[in-house]
């Protein structure tokens, strides 16, 4: 695990705010486009506002000088509370989707096209519209199988795939195109939730998802006594799964147990943003090259980190989906 120091990733426009308190930088989306490696991420500064920033990365995973941009300052139509940026490449277009958190309800998932040079929006962000969706949704995973069709994994189990209809309207209508039910058990009664946008390897799309698993029992009990009425204390951990690259995009394999979790928080870390999450490892973006994966993840709602996995090792850890 490589943890990225946040100070160099703060846009110049926000440095005065950053100087007055802790800098939390986490939940990074990651992609390569036009020969540049690009990362978008959340920043929470002393004023508590949830912001998005973006930059190009150099070979040492640091920001390319002059590339760090205050992205959310250019997304006024989306509001002041922005979270969880994930990339999607659609032909020769660089797209980014993000959400507005838990409040107000229903929350909104936005889609915006970025200029690959300036890394700023080419047009206003559009909300994704799906009839009957739940009040809070954050973890759609967009992908394009052919460079012009835009799809999204809406849920992993059941495996529901949507089609997004891009156009000049105020919103992006979405419709379900496939659903595949599967019942294999997953780690400690936790359900797989969206994580990294799917990456195609051969005839399979692969993705790293996140799991909510219970913290140790004694920690849960102590948390319950301290915070009556809160959620049970839990951890965010990572899993891995694959699905067919052709319709109906049926799942073919998954890891039945977590493949990675966060280390313990360090003494002196800033107070938790989510008091009910004891440890957090939240995958947001993945790249595949030479049989190796690089996964960009949020660590403890406080830092961005990069993790590396061997593809052959992951395939030894998966189980087939019946």
Residue, then its C-alpha position, 0 to 999 in steps of 0.5 A: x500500500x502506497x499512501x499519498x501525502x495530501x498537501x501537494x494535491x490541494x488546489x491553489x484556490x483552496x490553500x488558504x482554507x487548507x492552512x487552517x486545519x486538517x486536510x483529508x484527501x480520499x476516495x480517488x478515481x483513477x484512469x489513463x487517458x490520452x497518455x496521462x494518468x489522471x486522478x480525481x478525489x475528495x477533499x475535506x478541509x477545515x470548513x467541512x465542505x465536501x469538495x472534488x479536485x483533479x490532477x494528472x499524476x507523474x511517474x512517482x504518483x505525485x501531481x504533475x505541476x500545474x495540473x491540480x484543479x479545484x473541480x467542484x468550483x466548476x460544478x455549481x449546478x451540482x451543489x456544495x456537497x460532492x463525493x466519490x468521483x469515478x471515471x469512464x472512457x466513452x470512445x474519445x470522451x473522458x467522463x466523470x460521475x459523482x454523487x451528492x452524498x446522503x443529504x438531501x434525499x433522494x441524493x443525485x448521481x451526476x455525469x460530466x464530460x471533462x476536457x482531457x487537457x484542462x481537466x475541467x468540465x466541457x458542459x454542465x453536469x447532468x443528473x442520472x435519472x432512473x425510475x424507482x431508484x432508492x433514496x440514496x445511491x452512490x456506487x453505480x459503476x459506468x463502462x462502455x463495451x464498444x466505445x459508443x454504448x454507455x452502461x452501468x452496473x447498478x448492483x452486483x447482487x442481483x447483477x443489474x446493468x443499466x443503459x444510459x441515454x446521453x443527449x442534450x436534455x437536462x438529465x440522462x435517462x437510464x433503463x435496465x437492460x439485464x438482470x442476473x440473480x445469483x446466491x453464492x454466499x459472500x463474506x460474513x453476511x455482507x453484500x458486495x457493493x460497487x467500487x471500481x468501474x469495470x476493466x475488461x481483461x479478455x472476455x471478462x470485466x473485472x471490478x473491485x467492490x467494497x464490503x461492510x463487515x462487522x467490527x470485532x464484537x467487543x468493539x461493537x459493544x463498546x461503540x453501542x454504549x458510547x453512541x446510543x442510537x447509532x449504526x453498529x460499528x463496521x469496517x469497509x473491506x475489499x472484494x473482487x469479481x468478474x462478469x461476462x463482457x457480452x449481454x446479459x453480462x452474467x457474473x462468472x466469479x467472485x471472492x467469497x471473503x475479503x481480499x484486503x482491509x485497512x490497517x488500524x488507524x494511527x494515534x494522532x489521526x484526525x477524528x473520524x468523519x464517520x464515527x460508525x466506521x472503525x476502518x475504511x478501505x474503499x476502492x474507487x478506480x483500477x488499472x490493469x497492465x502486464x498481469x498486475x492491478x493498481x487499485x486507487x482507494x480511500x483509506x479511513x476517509x482521510x487519505x488516498x492510497x494505491x494498492x497492487x495485486x497480481x492477477x493470477x493470484x486473484x484468480x486463484x482466490x475467486x470461486x465460480x458463480x453458479 
